[in-house]
Amino acid sequence: MARFPSPFSFPSSPAFWRSPVRGARFTSVLGLVLLAGMTVLFVTGLLSYAAYNPDLHRVNDQTPGKGLLGFFLFAWPTDPHWLYRLTQGVHVTLGLALVPVLLAKLWSVVPRLFALPPVRSLAHALERVSLLLLVGGALFEFVTGILNVQLDYAFPGSFYPLHLYGAWVFFAAFLAHVALKAPTAVRNVRAMRAGREEQREDDVLAAPRPDPPTVSRRGALWLVGGGSAVLFGTSAGRSFDGPLRATAVLSPHGGPEPGEGPNGFQINKTAAYVGIDPRETRPEAWRLVVTGRSGTVRLSLAELRRLPLHSAALPIACVEGWSTSDQWWRGVRLRDLAALVGYDASDDPPDVLVDSLQRSGPFRRAALRANQVGDARSLLALDVNGEPLSADHGRPARVIVPAAPGVLNTKWVARLEFGEL
Amino acid sequence: MRTRIRGRRSLRELTGSPYQLLLLACSFALAGYAGVRLLAGEAVPVALWFAGSALLHDLVLLPCYAALDRAAVRLLGACGRRTWLPYVRGPALLSGLLLLVWFPLISGRVEERYAGATGLSGDDFLARWLLVTAALFAGSALLLAARSRSERRSRSGSRRRSRARSATKARPPASQ
């Protein structure tokens, strides 16, 4: 009878916690998985930030107050052309797969939240504050990210600053936590692998009077891994077209494609959604305005089609983590358009500011850097997969740039301003 | 002499490890630099979301799912079906996890925006989640059925063997 704790025990009493799965070993395994996983999430997140080229022009910069946190920014490359598709696919899909690991880790250490005395020393008090930043930061990042990929903008403010600055707050606490705990976690996992299974006396995470086990520690880890596998399995497919996307049954942009035929691939923001007036995109009405060193050129769709047309096989890759396979785009090279307004674009290409017919919303204007303008695969596309662009894919003309985030591939282009930004 | 030593020790006990203090100070400096920017917009709601997510998780979500799990353990124990536990817990946990992560889509609260932005239908996520849940429980039930069958077979097999053994007084093979 003595094995059962008194029904009146409180969470602050170690005897309140009865799962035999809890213990330093279980927490250590999850902790090391999170150490690797969170590091990848942070690095791919910073890469995604750099991919927007926020230091190029204010229209690309959703976080103008970043200060030193933008220290690492660099000119986002155009090679390999699937770069952003990879980094952002990893960021979002890995983040989803880590949800059960994070939840299990928090479950495994929850007795410590209530442990007494609440504060043993100044360092201990500060560590507890740091843990609030760690746990709050991790959950804040996961919640804002997961809501954003589902287009649920319930969080207070714009996603970009919240997710970026929240990541840095989390990462500051994460670094301290890793420095304090990782050596112990590594020691515990080593001992486990060496087969030393006995529980240590000083294991504060283990229940002092555990209930009979309903699942082994190994079984519990399998359950967590199963959760990760299910989340991965129901969302990873949305980084590919066709049958693979159909396997992503429970994630945005998963399942069937929105349409059939050459324009049937995934859409981000339909023409109707952003209020594109079809009268403005008719060939008779639409004109492309190109400005630069030598003045302004206005081109009709027919005139554009008489310029040298080139092809490029490039994907659309969204910050929300989904992407399409390579589509076959055809149109005028951006650097040829720059040449029309006075730039010797193959030697020394200019930057460009792209304007859409879209009336509102962030990124209705976007800036591209010289290396992106100069790439032979960067097009003002008129056709995709052998047919003119559909309204939802940016008819009559859209930008497509290798390795750039989808939102910089402006649709319904009205104006290109070449120059030094 | 003794009081001095005790005084020094208690100061150390009061502050904790100086290495830890230094480390945490560096961490707070960086967190503060980012935190000022994080709170530059809507300070109070953002702070509430930040701290609230930790509190909501630790004080609401975790106790809720722990209580559900305990209830399942008790219920199956009371029905004498304790062996079913992993086959209920597994799919329930996976299904619950999917619901937690994809709640905005499954509940339909973003249906209109999702359909407008993507050109896809936003109203079938509930059906998809129910189908995935059904598949998880069905797969689990199949596993349980297969396991109980093979257990029944091996039990009746061992009964037969033990009957045969007691008849012939033969020693069991070493590998058993």
HADDOCK unambig.tbl for C-alpha pairs under 7 A between the chains (distance, minus, plus):
assign (segid A and resid 65 and name CA) (segid B and resid 37 and name CA) 6.97 0.50 0.50
assign (segid A and resid 107 and name CA) (segid B and resid 62 and name CA) 6.98 0.50 0.50
assign (segid A and resid 121 and name CA) (segid B and resid 13 and name CA) 6.31 0.50 0.50
assign (segid A and resid 121 and name CA) (segid B and resid 14 and name CA) 4.73 0.50 0.50
assign (segid A and resid 121 and name CA) (segid B and resid 15 and name CA) 5.13 0.50 0.50
assign (segid A and resid 121 and name CA) (segid B and resid 16 and name CA) 5.36 0.50 0.50
assign (segid A and resid 122 and name CA) (segid B and resid 14 and name CA) 6.13 0.50 0.50
assign (segid A and resid 122 and name CA) (segid B and resid 15 and name CA) 4.47 0.50 0.50
assign (segid A and resid 122 and name CA) (segid B and resid 16 and name CA) 6.01 0.50 0.50
assign (segid A and resid 123 and name CA) (segid B and resid 15 and name CA) 5.74 0.50 0.50
assign (segid A and resid 123 and name CA) (segid B and resid 16 and name CA) 4.92 0.50 0.50
assign (segid A and resid 123 and name CA) (segid B and resid 17 and name CA) 6.54 0.50 0.50
assign (segid A and resid 123 and name CA) (segid B and resid 20 and name CA) 6.33 0.50 0.50
assign (segid A and resid 123 and name CA) (segid B and resid 21 and name CA) 5.40 0.50 0.50
assign (segid A and resid 124 and name CA) (segid B and resid 16 and name CA) 6.87 0.50 0.50
assign (segid A and resid 126 and name CA) (segid B and resid 24 and name CA) 6.95 0.50 0.50
assign (segid A and resid 127 and name CA) (segid B and resid 24 and name CA) 6.98 0.50 0.50
assign (segid A and resid 135 and name CA) (segid B and resid 54 and name CA) 5.92 0.50 0.50
assign (segid A and resid 136 and name CA) (segid B and resid 50 and name CA) 5.25 0.50 0.50
assign (segid A and resid 136 and name CA) (segid B and resid 51 and name CA) 5.38 0.50 0.50
assign (segid A and resid 136 and name CA) (segid B and resid 53 and name CA) 5.95 0.50 0.50
assign (segid A and resid 136 and name CA) (segid B and resid 54 and name CA) 4.66 0.50 0.50
assign (segid A and resid 137 and name CA) (segid B and resid 50 and name CA) 6.47 0.50 0.50
assign (segid A and resid 139 and name CA) (segid B and resid 53 and name CA) 6.04 0.50 0.50
assign (segid A and resid 139 and name CA) (segid B and resid 54 and name CA) 6.61 0.50 0.50
assign (segid A and resid 140 and name CA) (segid B and resid 49 and name CA) 6.95 0.50 0.50
assign (segid A and resid 140 and name CA) (segid B and resid 50 and name CA) 5.55 0.50 0.50
assign (segid A and resid 140 and name CA) (segid B and resid 53 and name CA) 6.35 0.50 0.50
assign (segid A and resid 146 and name CA) (segid B and resid 101 and name CA) 6.97 0.50 0.50
assign (segid A and resid 150 and name CA) (segid B and resid 104 and name CA) 6.78 0.50 0.50
assign (segid A and resid 150 and name CA) (segid B and resid 105 and name CA) 6.61 0.50 0.50
assign (segid A and resid 151 and name CA) (segid B and resid 110 and name CA) 6.86 0.50 0.50
assign (segid A and resid 151 and name CA) (segid B and resid 114 and name CA) 6.66 0.50 0.50
assign (segid A and resid 152 and name CA) (segid B and resid 104 and name CA) 6.63 0.50 0.50
assign (segid A and resid 152 and name CA) (segid B and resid 110 and name CA) 6.11 0.50 0.50
assign (segid A and resid 156 and name CA) (segid B and resid 42 and name CA) 6.70 0.50 0.50
assign (segid A and resid 156 and name CA) (segid B and resid 45 and name CA) 6.16 0.50 0.50
assign (segid A and resid 156 and name CA) (segid B and resid 46 and name CA) 6.11 0.50 0.50
assign (segid A and resid 157 and name CA) (segid B and resid 42 and name CA) 6.90 0.50 0.50
assign (segid A and resid 161 and name CA) (segid B and resid 38 and name CA) 6.72 0.50 0.50
assign (segid A and resid 162 and name CA) (segid B and resid 38 and name CA) 5.96 0.50 0.50
assign (segid A and resid 165 and name CA) (segid B and resid 34 and name CA) 5.31 0.50 0.50
assign (segid A and resid 165 and name CA) (segid B and resid 35 and name CA) 6.72 0.50 0.50
assign (segid A and resid 165 and name CA) (segid B and resid 37 and name CA) 6.49 0.50 0.50
assign (segid A and resid 165 and name CA) (segid B and resid 38 and name CA) 5.18 0.50 0.50
assign (segid A and resid 166 and name CA) (segid B and resid 38 and name CA) 6.34 0.50 0.50
assign (segid A and resid 168 and name CA) (segid B and resid 31 and name CA) 6.58 0.50 0.50
assign (segid A and resid 168 and name CA) (segid B and resid 34 and name CA) 5.88 0.50 0.50
assign (segid A and resid 169 and name CA) (segid B and resid 31 and name CA) 4.31 0.50 0.50
assign (segid A and resid 169 and name CA) (segid B and resid 34 and name CA) 5.72 0.50 0.50
assign (segid A and resid 169 and name CA) (segid B and resid 35 and name CA) 6.07 0.50 0.50
assign (segid A and resid 172 and name CA) (segid B and resid 27 and name CA) 4.93 0.50 0.50
assign (segid A and resid 172 and name CA) (segid B and resid 30 and name CA) 5.79 0.50 0.50
assign (segid A and resid 172 and name CA) (segid B and resid 31 and name CA) 5.33 0.50 0.50
assign (segid A and resid 173 and name CA) (segid B and resid 27 and name CA) 5.85 0.50 0.50
assign (segid A and resid 176 and name CA) (segid B and resid 23 and name CA) 6.28 0.50 0.50
assign (segid A and resid 176 and name CA) (segid B and resid 24 and name CA) 6.25 0.50 0.50
assign (segid A and resid 176 and name CA) (segid B and resid 27 and name CA) 6.08 0.50 0.50
assign (segid A and resid 223 and name CA) (segid B and resid 90 and name CA) 6.77 0.50 0.50
assign (segid A and resid 227 and name CA) (segid B and resid 94 and name CA) 5.58 0.50 0.50
assign (segid A and resid 249 and name CA) (segid B and resid 128 and name CA) 6.70 0.50 0.50
assign (segid A and resid 250 and name CA) (segid B and resid 125 and name CA) 6.71 0.50 0.50
assign (segid A and resid 250 and name CA) (segid B and resid 128 and name CA) 6.76 0.50 0.50
assign (segid A and resid 250 and name CA) (segid B and resid 129 and name CA) 6.83 0.50 0.50
assign (segid A and resid 258 and name CA) (segid B and resid 119 and name CA) 5.76 0.50 0.50
assign (segid A and resid 258 and name CA) (segid B and resid 120 and name CA) 5.24 0.50 0.50
assign (segid A and resid 267 and name CA) (segid B and resid 118 and name CA) 5.16 0.50 0.50
assign (segid A and resid 267 and name CA) (segid B and resid 119 and name CA) 6.59 0.50 0.50
assign (segid A and resid 268 and name CA) (segid B and resid 117 and name CA) 5.77 0.50 0.50
assign (segid A and resid 268 and name CA) (segid B and resid 118 and name CA) 5.24 0.50 0.50
assign (segid A and resid 269 and name CA) (segid B and resid 116 and name CA) 6.90 0.50 0.50
assign (segid A and resid 269 and name CA) (segid B and resid 117 and name CA) 3.98 0.50 0.50
assign (segid A and resid 269 and name CA) (segid B and resid 118 and name CA) 5.75 0.50 0.50
assign (segid A and resid 270 and name CA) (segid B and resid 116 and name CA) 6.41 0.50 0.50
assign (segid A and resid 270 and name CA) (segid B and resid 117 and name CA) 5.46 0.50 0.50
assign (segid A and resid 270 and name CA) (segid B and resid 118 and name CA) 6.40 0.50 0.50
assign (segid A and resid 270 and name CA) (segid B and resid 119 and name CA) 6.38 0.50 0.50
assign (segid A and resid 273 and name CA) (segid B and resid 116 and name CA) 5.34 0.50 0.50
assign (segid A and resid 273 and name CA) (segid B and resid 117 and name CA) 6.04 0.50 0.50
